[in-house]
Amino acid sequence: MGPVVDIVFSRWTTPILWALHTFGRQRFVELERRIGTITSKVLTQRLRQMERDGLVLRTYCPEVPPRVEYEISDFGRSLSPLFAVLADWSQVNLERVEEARRA
């Protein structure tokens, strides 16, 4: 179970997959803007790891200048039910978490 948690719930995996699932194929800069607080270096590292793990597809277009696009793979999309459950949980429990933090 540990390796799965490391792959799916590492700090930036969820926001990257969410952005690719929600907005479709994107260039690096678009993805970086959507996520907001991630650095270019970390985004590059996470995308490479996610591509290696089969969660993300990278398409290189040999143009001038070269264009690289990223999209969620079918394998990455198979995590959607898991993220849907987490989204539902957060809608029900987020206020409770915020109350606990204030206390």
Accessible surface in RSA format (square Angstrom, percent):
REM  Atomic radii and reference values for relative SASA: ProtOr
REM  Chains: A
REM  Algorithm: Lee & Richards
REM  Probe-radius: 1.40
REM  Slices: 20
REM RES _ NUM      All-atoms   Total-Side   Main-Chain    Non-polar    All polar
REM                ABS   REL    ABS   REL    ABS   REL    ABS   REL    ABS   REL
RES MET A   1   181.66  94.1 137.21  90.8  44.45 105.8 116.19  98.8  65.47  86.7
RES GLY A   2    42.93  52.9   0.00   N/A  42.93  52.9  35.03  96.1   7.91  17.7
RES PRO A   3    94.37  68.8  90.27  82.3   4.11  14.9  94.02  77.6   0.36   2.2
RES VAL A   4    84.06  55.3  83.76  75.8   0.30   0.7  84.06  73.0   0.00   0.0
RES VAL A   5    62.48  41.1  61.93  56.1   0.55   1.3  61.95  53.8   0.53   1.4
RES ASP A   6   100.54  70.4  91.37  90.9   9.17  21.7  28.56  67.2  71.98  71.8
RES ILE A   7    65.73  37.4  61.73  46.0   4.00   9.6  65.72  47.3   0.01   0.0
RES VAL A   8     6.94   4.6   6.94   6.3   0.00   0.0   6.94   6.0   0.00   0.0
RES PHE A   9    85.81  42.9  61.18  37.9  24.63  64.1  62.62  38.0  23.19  66.4
RES SER A  10    33.55  28.4  21.63  28.9  11.93  27.5  31.62  67.3   1.93   2.7
RES ARG A  11   186.38  78.3 155.97  79.5  30.41  72.4  70.37  96.2 116.02  70.3
RES TRP A  12    31.00  12.4  31.00  15.0   0.00   0.0  24.06  12.8   6.94  11.3
RES THR A  13     0.00   0.0   0.00   0.0   0.00   0.0   0.00   0.0   0.00   0.0
RES THR A  14    44.67  31.8  44.56  45.2   0.11   0.3  40.78  54.8   3.89   5.9
RES PRO A  15    43.29  31.5  37.87  34.5   5.42  19.7  42.79  35.3   0.50   3.1
RES ILE A  16     0.00   0.0   0.00   0.0   0.00   0.0   0.00   0.0   0.00   0.0
RES LEU A  17     1.34   0.7   1.03   0.7   0.32   0.8   1.25   0.9   0.09   0.2
RES TRP A  18   140.62  56.4 136.50  66.1   4.12   9.7 116.78  62.3  23.84  38.7
RES ALA A  19     0.80   0.7   0.80   1.2   0.00   0.0   0.80   1.1   0.00   0.0
RES LEU A  20     1.23   0.7   0.00   0.0   1.23   3.1   0.00   0.0   1.23   3.3
RES HIS A  21    91.96  50.3  72.13  50.1  19.83  50.7  46.51  47.9  45.45  52.9
RES THR A  22    68.69  48.9  37.35  37.9  31.34  74.7  37.90  50.9  30.79  46.5
RES PHE A  23    90.13  45.1  61.45  38.1  28.68  74.6  68.59  41.6  21.54  61.6
RES GLY A  24    32.29  39.8   0.00   N/A  32.29  39.8  30.96  85.0   1.33   3.0
RES ARG A  25   118.38  49.7  91.15  46.5  27.23  64.8  29.82  40.8  88.55  53.7
RES GLN A  26     4.45   2.5   3.13   2.3   1.32   3.1   4.45   9.5   0.00   0.0
RES ARG A  27   101.05  42.4 101.01  51.5   0.04   0.1  26.38  36.1  74.67  45.3
RES PHE A  28    46.78  23.4  45.88  28.4   0.90   2.4  45.88  27.8   0.90   2.6
RES VAL A  29    74.22  48.8  74.13  67.1   0.09   0.2  74.13  64.4   0.09   0.2
RES GLU A  30    72.38  41.6  69.52  52.6   2.86   6.8  22.83  44.2  49.55  40.5
RES LEU A  31     0.00   0.0   0.00   0.0   0.00   0.0   0.00   0.0   0.00   0.0
RES GLU A  32    39.34  22.6  38.09  28.8   1.25   3.0  13.25  25.6  26.09  21.3
RES ARG A  33   178.90  75.1 153.65  78.3  25.25  60.1  68.11  93.1 110.79  67.1
RES ARG A  34   112.70  47.3  77.62  39.6  35.08  83.5  20.55  28.1  92.14  55.8
RES ILE A  35    26.40  15.0   3.01   2.2  23.39  56.4   7.73   5.6  18.67  50.7
RES GLY A  36    51.39  63.4   0.00   N/A  51.39  63.4  26.24  72.0  25.15  56.3
RES THR A  37   115.37  82.1  88.03  89.2  27.34  65.2  85.04 114.2  30.33  45.8
RES ILE A  38     9.42   5.4   0.23   0.2   9.19  22.1   1.03   0.7   8.39  22.8
RES THR A  39    81.06  57.7  73.74  74.8   7.31  17.4  78.07 104.9   2.99   4.5
RES SER A  40    56.83  48.0  52.53  70.1   4.29   9.9  33.30  70.9  23.53  33.0
RES LYS A  41   149.17  72.8 139.05  85.3  10.13  24.1  89.57  80.6  59.61  63.5
RES VAL A  42    45.87  30.2  45.87  41.5   0.00   0.0  45.87  39.9   0.00   0.0
RES LEU A  43     0.00   0.0   0.00   0.0   0.00   0.0   0.00   0.0   0.00   0.0
RES THR A  44    41.06  29.2  39.37  39.9   1.69   4.0  28.35  38.1  12.71  19.2
RES GLN A  45    79.15  44.3  76.46  55.9   2.69   6.4  27.02  57.5  52.13  39.5
RES ARG A  46    33.42  14.0  33.42  17.0   0.00   0.0  15.98  21.8  17.44  10.6
RES LEU A  47     1.42   0.8   1.18   0.8   0.24   0.6   1.42   1.0   0.00   0.0
RES ARG A  48   163.35  68.6 157.36  80.2   6.00  14.3  54.77  74.9 108.58  65.8
RES GLN A  49    66.18  37.0  65.11  47.6   1.07   2.5  12.72  27.1  53.46  40.5
RES MET A  50     0.32   0.2   0.32   0.2   0.00   0.0   0.32   0.3   0.00   0.0
RES GLU A  51    69.95  40.2  58.84  44.5  11.10  26.4  18.50  35.8  51.44  42.0
RES ARG A  52   175.87  73.8 139.51  71.1  36.35  86.6  82.13 112.2  93.73  56.8
RES ASP A  53    40.13  28.1  20.28  20.2  19.85  46.9  11.48  27.0  28.65  28.6
RES GLY A  54    29.67  36.6   0.00   N/A  29.67  36.6  26.55  72.8   3.13   7.0
RES LEU A  55     4.40   2.4   4.40   3.1   0.00   0.0   4.40   3.1   0.00   0.0
RES VAL A  56     1.46   1.0   0.00   0.0   1.46   3.5   0.00   0.0   1.46   4.0
RES LEU A  57    88.64  49.4  87.52  62.6   1.12   2.8  88.54  62.2   0.10   0.3
RES ARG A  58   110.59  46.4  83.25  42.4  27.34  65.1   9.31  12.7 101.28  61.4
RES THR A  59    44.68  31.8  41.40  42.0   3.27   7.8  33.56  45.1  11.11  16.8
RES TYR A  60   116.22  54.3  95.11  54.1  21.10  54.9  69.00  51.9  47.21  58.2
RES CYS A  61    20.44  15.5  19.18  21.4   1.26   3.0   5.99  15.2  14.45  15.6
RES PRO A  62   113.70  82.9  85.52  78.0  28.17 102.4  88.02  72.7  25.67 159.6
RES GLU A  63    79.18  45.5  67.65  51.2  11.53  27.5  36.75  71.1  42.43  34.6
RES VAL A  64   153.49 101.0 122.73 111.1  30.76  74.1 122.73 106.6  30.76  83.4
RES PRO A  65   102.70  74.8  98.53  89.8   4.17  15.2 100.22  82.7   2.48  15.4
RES PRO A  66    75.57  55.1  61.35  55.9  14.22  51.7  61.35  50.7  14.22  88.4
RES ARG A  67    61.97  26.0  61.47  31.3   0.51   1.2  14.14  19.3  47.83  29.0
RES VAL A  68    32.95  21.7  27.32  24.7   5.64  13.6  27.32  23.7   5.64  15.3
RES GLU A  69    23.84  13.7  23.28  17.6   0.57   1.3   0.20   0.4  23.64  19.3
RES TYR A  70    21.87  10.2  21.47  12.2   0.39   1.0   1.76   1.3  20.11  24.8
RES GLU A  71    40.95  23.5  40.95  31.0   0.00   0.0   4.06   7.9  36.89  30.1
RES ILE A  72     7.86   4.5   5.21   3.9   2.65   6.4   5.21   3.8   2.65   7.2
RES SER A  73     8.06   6.8   7.63  10.2   0.44   1.0   8.06  17.2   0.00   0.0
RES ASP A  74   117.18  82.1 105.48 105.0  11.70  27.7  38.47  90.5  78.71  78.5
RES PHE A  75   127.03  63.6 119.00  73.7   8.03  20.9 124.16  75.3   2.87   8.2
RES GLY A  76     0.92   1.1   0.00   N/A   0.92   1.1   0.00   0.0   0.92   2.1
RES ARG A  77    98.73  41.5  95.44  48.7   3.29   7.8  45.30  61.9  53.43  32.4
RES SER A  78    72.43  61.2  45.11  60.2  27.32  62.9  47.21 100.5  25.22  35.3
RES LEU A  79    31.99  17.8  31.09  22.2   0.89   2.2  31.99  22.5   0.00   0.0
RES SER A  80    33.19  28.0  27.44  36.6   5.75  13.2  28.01  59.6   5.18   7.3
RES PRO A  81    89.82  65.5  82.30  75.0   7.52  27.3  89.41  73.8   0.41   2.6
RES LEU A  82    69.67  38.8  63.63  45.5   6.04  15.2  68.01  47.8   1.66   4.5
RES PHE A  83    38.50  19.3  34.46  21.3   4.04  10.5  34.99  21.2   3.51  10.0
RES ALA A  84    53.15  48.9  45.01  69.5   8.14  18.5  52.25  73.6   0.91   2.4
RES VAL A  85    97.01  63.8  95.89  86.8   1.13   2.7  96.45  83.8   0.56   1.5
RES LEU A  86    73.02  40.7  70.43  50.4   2.60   6.5  70.72  49.7   2.31   6.2
RES ALA A  87    52.45  48.2  45.43  70.1   7.02  16.0  51.76  72.9   0.69   1.8
RES ASP A  88    86.86  60.8  85.42  85.0   1.43   3.4  26.45  62.2  60.41  60.2
RES TRP A  89   137.66  55.2 131.51  63.7   6.15  14.4 114.81  61.2  22.85  37.1
RES SER A  90    38.53  32.6  38.23  51.0   0.30   0.7  23.64  50.3  14.90  20.9
RES GLN A  91   153.86  86.0 118.49  86.6  35.37  84.2  42.54  90.6 111.32  84.4
RES VAL A  92   117.77  77.5  90.72  82.1  27.05  65.2  96.76  84.1  21.01  57.0
RES ASN A  93    24.66  17.0  24.65  23.8   0.01   0.0   2.30   5.5  22.36  21.6
RES LEU A  94    89.49  49.8  89.49  64.0   0.00   0.0  89.49  62.8   0.00   0.0
RES GLU A  95   118.26  67.9 114.05  86.3   4.20  10.0  38.30  74.1  79.96  65.3
RES ARG A  96   175.19  73.6 171.34  87.3   3.85   9.2  51.80  70.8 123.38  74.8
RES VAL A  97    46.29  30.5  43.93  39.8   2.36   5.7  46.28  40.2   0.01   0.0
RES GLU A  98    71.78  41.2  70.71  53.5   1.07   2.6  17.32  33.5  54.47  44.5
RES GLU A  99    87.10  50.0  81.33  61.5   5.77  13.7  26.40  51.1  60.70  49.6
RES ALA A 100    71.55  65.8  49.82  76.9  21.73  49.4  57.38  80.8  14.17  37.5
RES ARG A 101   189.12  79.4 154.16  78.6  34.97  83.3  61.35  83.8 127.77  77.4
RES ARG A 102   175.10  73.5 137.27  70.0  37.83  90.1  81.76 111.7  93.34  56.6
RES ALA A 103   121.12 111.4  52.88  81.6  68.24 155.2  76.66 108.0  44.46 117.8
END  Absolute sums over single chains surface
CHAIN  1 A     7242.7       6111.8       1130.8       4331.6       2911.1
END  Absolute sums over all chains
TOTAL          7242.7       6111.8       1130.8       4331.6       2911.1
